Amino acid sequence: MDLKNRVVMVTGAASGIGKELAVELARHGCTLVLVDINEDKLTETLNEVKKYAPDSTAEPCDIGNREQVNGMVETVQTRYGHIDILVNNAGIMTVKLFSELTDDEFNRHMEVNYYGAVYLIRAVVPIMEKQGEGVIMNVASVGGKLCVPGTSAYSASKAALYAFSETLQYELKDKGIHVGVVLPGGTRTEIHDSVCNKLGEYQRDQCTTPPSKLTKGIRQAIEKERFETVVPSSYRLYIRFHDLFPGLFRNFVLRKLRPYFE
């Protein structure tokens, strides 16, 4: 899809990958609709984006709340008359053993990381169907394929998002809507700021890739309408190793991370 003059909705746009991607897309001719629950940081992103795309707007929203999502999408459609691209990027991650996670913590991961995307897609697809075209790009995670201790809620939500995306790719293709999925790996973002144990600290320290390194790959995935994009691409080797030698991979992970369980 040609990006020029497209209206693009990006969730989780207040920081991290979402913020960097919003600026990247604005530089390439898009008008951005920035969505996040953090109003203060969302305003900071909007100020940066408006340097390149002055008609862009910010829409504070808890995407885990379906009523808020529906109201926000209606507002955006009324303002612009079309929504060409949706990037479901918003996400949270709490690193804890499953036995330590509360039901509320687990459910919140599903609300934000999975159901938030579902709600937005439900709201946006009818608009794209009337247009006869659209792109939906869901930002899942390498962690949805390479599951490690302490990420039961996060990995479950991202694996669900991947499977959901693949199903939608088949169902929406003939309607002119492309669905793709991005699998970032080892990215250092604010999602790691709330770590509260040794396991979380270890995993945070392994994530060293700045979000700015990923944005070109995600933009090209939208332009070329790819289904699966792994960024950085080097993480394909880890996925390949996991798929070919699952027993070796799991034994390695357990030996490496068992000392951090306490």
C-alpha positions as CSV (number, residue, x, y, z in Angstrom):
1,M,0.0,0.0,0.0
2,D,1.2,3.5,-0.9
3,L,1.5,5.4,2.3
4,K,1.0,8.9,1.0
5,N,-2.1,10.7,2.4
6,R,-3.2,7.6,4.3
7,V,-4.9,7.9,7.7
8,V,-3.1,5.5,10.1
9,M,-4.3,4.6,13.6
10,V,-1.5,3.5,15.8
11,T,-2.2,2.1,19.3
12,G,0.4,2.3,22.1
13,A,1.7,5.5,20.4
14,A,2.8,7.3,23.6
15,S,6.1,5.5,23.8
16,G,8.4,2.7,22.5
17,I,7.7,1.1,19.2
18,G,4.4,2.9,18.7
19,K,5.9,6.3,19.1
20,E,8.9,5.7,16.8
21,L,6.6,4.1,14.2
22,A,4.2,7.0,14.3
23,V,7.0,9.4,13.5
24,E,8.4,7.1,10.8
25,L,5.0,6.9,9.1
26,A,4.4,10.7,9.4
27,R,7.7,11.3,7.6
28,H,6.4,9.1,4.8
29,G,3.3,11.1,4.1
30,C,0.7,9.6,6.5
31,T,-1.7,11.4,8.8
32,L,-1.6,9.8,12.2
33,V,-4.3,9.0,14.8
34,L,-2.3,8.3,18.0
35,V,-4.0,6.1,20.5
36,D,-2.9,5.4,24.1
37,I,-4.1,5.5,27.7
38,N,-1.2,7.8,28.8
39,E,-2.5,11.3,27.8
40,D,0.7,13.2,28.8
41,K,3.1,11.1,26.8
42,L,0.6,10.9,23.9
43,T,0.7,14.7,23.7
44,E,4.5,14.5,23.5
45,T,4.3,12.1,20.6
46,L,1.7,14.2,18.8
47,N,3.9,17.3,19.0
48,E,6.7,15.3,17.3
49,V,4.4,13.8,14.7
50,K,2.9,17.2,13.8
51,K,6.3,18.4,12.5
52,Y,5.7,16.1,9.5
53,A,1.9,15.5,9.5
54,P,0.1,18.6,10.9
55,D,-3.4,17.1,10.6
56,S,-2.6,14.3,13.0
57,T,-4.6,13.9,16.2
58,A,-4.3,12.1,19.5
59,E,-7.1,10.0,20.9
60,P,-6.7,8.9,24.6
61,C,-8.3,5.5,25.0
62,D,-8.2,2.4,27.1
63,I,-8.3,-0.2,24.3
64,G,-9.3,-2.9,26.7
65,N,-12.7,-1.1,27.0
66,R,-14.8,-1.9,24.0
67,E,-17.2,1.1,24.5
68,Q,-14.2,3.5,24.5
69,V,-12.8,1.8,21.4
70,N,-16.1,2.1,19.5
71,G,-16.6,5.7,20.4
72,M,-13.0,6.6,19.5
73,V,-13.2,4.9,16.1
74,E,-16.5,6.7,15.3
75,T,-14.9,10.0,16.2
76,V,-12.0,9.3,13.9
77,Q,-14.2,8.2,11.0
78,T,-16.3,11.3,11.3
79,R,-13.2,13.5,11.3
80,Y,-11.3,12.0,8.4
81,G,-13.9,10.1,6.4
82,H,-11.6,7.0,6.1
83,I,-9.2,4.8,8.1
84,D,-6.7,3.2,5.8
85,I,-4.3,1.5,8.1
86,L,-4.6,0.1,11.7
87,V,-1.5,-0.8,13.7
88,N,-2.4,-2.7,16.8
89,N,0.8,-2.1,18.8
90,A,-0.3,-1.4,22.4
91,G,0.9,-4.0,24.9
92,I,1.9,-4.6,28.5
93,M,4.1,-7.2,30.1
94,T,4.5,-8.3,33.7
95,V,7.3,-10.8,34.3
96,K,6.2,-13.2,37.1
97,L,5.9,-16.9,37.5
98,F,2.3,-18.0,36.9
99,S,1.9,-18.9,40.5
100,E,2.6,-15.3,41.5
101,L,0.3,-13.6,38.9
102,T,-3.1,-12.5,40.1
103,D,-6.2,-13.1,38.1
104,D,-6.4,-9.4,37.5
105,E,-2.9,-9.2,36.1
106,F,-3.4,-12.1,33.8
107,N,-6.7,-10.9,32.5
108,R,-5.3,-7.4,32.0
109,H,-2.7,-8.8,29.6
110,M,-5.4,-10.4,27.6
111,E,-7.6,-7.2,27.6
112,V,-4.8,-5.0,26.3
113,N,-2.6,-7.3,24.2
114,Y,-5.3,-9.4,22.6
115,Y,-8.9,-8.2,23.1
116,G,-7.8,-4.6,22.5
117,A,-6.8,-5.6,19.0
118,V,-10.0,-7.6,18.5
119,Y,-12.2,-4.6,19.5
120,L,-10.4,-2.3,17.2
121,I,-10.5,-4.7,14.3
122,R,-14.2,-5.2,14.8
123,A,-14.8,-1.5,14.7
124,V,-12.5,-0.7,11.8
125,V,-13.2,-3.6,9.4
126,P,-16.7,-2.4,8.3
127,I,-15.1,1.0,7.4
128,M,-12.3,-0.7,5.4
129,E,-14.9,-3.0,3.7
130,K,-16.8,0.0,2.4
131,Q,-13.6,1.6,1.2
132,G,-12.6,-1.6,-0.6
133,E,-9.1,-1.6,0.9
134,G,-7.2,-1.4,4.1
135,V,-4.2,-2.8,6.0
136,I,-4.3,-4.2,9.5
137,M,-0.9,-4.8,11.1
138,N,-0.8,-6.5,14.5
139,V,2.3,-6.2,16.6
140,A,2.6,-9.5,18.4
141,S,6.0,-10.6,19.6
142,V,8.8,-13.2,19.2
143,G,7.7,-14.0,22.8
144,G,4.5,-15.5,21.3
145,K,6.6,-18.2,19.7
146,L,9.7,-18.4,22.0
147,C,8.0,-18.7,25.4
148,V,10.2,-18.4,28.4
149,P,9.5,-18.6,32.2
150,G,7.8,-15.6,33.7
151,T,5.9,-14.6,30.6
152,S,2.8,-16.9,30.8
153,A,0.3,-14.1,30.4
154,Y,2.3,-12.1,27.9
155,S,3.2,-15.0,25.7
156,A,-0.3,-16.4,25.8
157,S,-1.8,-13.0,24.6
158,K,0.8,-12.6,21.9
159,A,0.4,-16.2,20.6
160,A,-3.4,-15.6,20.5
161,L,-2.8,-12.4,18.5
162,Y,-0.7,-14.3,16.0
163,A,-3.2,-17.1,15.5
164,F,-6.0,-14.5,15.2
165,S,-4.0,-12.6,12.6
166,E,-3.4,-15.6,10.4
167,T,-7.1,-16.5,10.4
168,L,-8.1,-13.0,9.5
169,Q,-5.6,-12.9,6.7
170,Y,-7.6,-15.6,4.9
171,E,-11.0,-14.2,5.8
172,L,-10.4,-10.6,4.8
173,K,-8.1,-10.9,1.8
174,D,-10.9,-11.1,-0.8
175,K,-12.4,-8.0,0.7
176,G,-9.3,-6.0,-0.1
177,I,-8.0,-5.9,3.4
178,H,-4.5,-7.1,4.2
179,V,-3.8,-8.5,7.6
180,G,-0.2,-8.9,8.8
181,V,1.7,-9.6,12.0
182,V,5.0,-8.2,13.3
183,L,7.2,-10.1,15.7
184,P,9.6,-7.8,17.5
185,G,12.3,-9.4,19.6
186,G,14.7,-8.1,22.2
187,T,13.4,-4.5,22.1
188,R,14.2,-2.1,24.9
189,T,11.0,-0.1,25.7
190,E,9.1,1.2,28.7
191,I,7.3,-2.1,28.9
192,H,10.3,-3.3,31.0
193,D,10.3,-0.4,33.5
194,S,8.0,-2.1,36.0
195,V,10.1,-5.3,36.6
196,C,10.0,-6.3,40.2
197,N,12.1,-9.5,40.4
198,K,15.3,-11.1,39.3
199,L,13.7,-12.9,36.4
200,G,12.3,-9.6,35.1
201,E,15.7,-7.9,35.5
202,Y,17.4,-10.6,33.6
203,Q,14.9,-10.5,30.7
204,R,15.0,-6.7,30.6
205,D,18.8,-6.8,30.3
206,Q,18.6,-9.1,27.3
207,C,16.5,-6.5,25.5
208,T,18.9,-4.0,24.0
209,T,17.5,-3.2,20.5
210,P,16.1,0.4,20.5
211,P,12.6,0.8,18.9
212,S,14.0,3.1,16.2
213,K,15.8,0.1,14.7
214,L,12.5,-1.7,14.1
215,T,10.4,1.0,12.4
216,K,11.8,0.7,8.9
217,G,11.0,-3.0,8.9
218,I,7.4,-2.4,10.1
219,R,6.8,0.4,7.6
220,Q,8.0,-1.9,4.8
221,A,5.8,-4.7,6.0
222,I,2.8,-2.3,5.6
223,E,3.9,-1.0,2.2
224,K,4.6,-4.5,0.8
225,E,1.7,-6.1,2.6
226,R,3.7,-9.0,4.1
227,F,2.0,-11.4,6.5
228,E,4.9,-12.1,8.9
229,T,7.7,-9.8,9.7
230,V,10.4,-10.6,12.3
231,V,12.4,-7.6,13.5
232,P,15.3,-7.7,14.0
233,S,15.5,-10.4,11.3
234,S,18.2,-12.2,13.3
235,Y,15.5,-13.5,15.6
236,R,14.4,-15.8,12.8
237,L,17.4,-18.0,13.7
238,Y,16.2,-18.4,17.3
239,I,12.7,-19.3,16.0
240,R,14.2,-21.8,13.5
241,F,16.3,-23.4,16.3
242,H,13.2,-23.7,18.5
243,D,11.2,-25.3,15.7
244,L,13.9,-27.8,14.7
245,F,15.2,-28.7,18.1
246,P,12.4,-27.9,20.6
247,G,13.8,-30.2,23.3
248,L,17.2,-28.7,23.2
249,F,15.7,-25.2,23.2
250,R,13.6,-25.9,26.3
251,N,16.4,-27.6,28.2
252,F,18.7,-24.6,27.4
253,V,16.1,-22.1,28.6
254,L,15.4,-24.0,31.8
255,R,19.0,-24.3,32.7
256,K,19.6,-20.6,31.9
257,L,16.7,-19.2,33.8
258,R,16.1,-21.6,36.7
259,P,18.5,-19.6,39.0
260,Y,16.2,-16.5,38.5
261,F,13.0,-18.2,39.7
262,E,13.3,-17.0,43.3
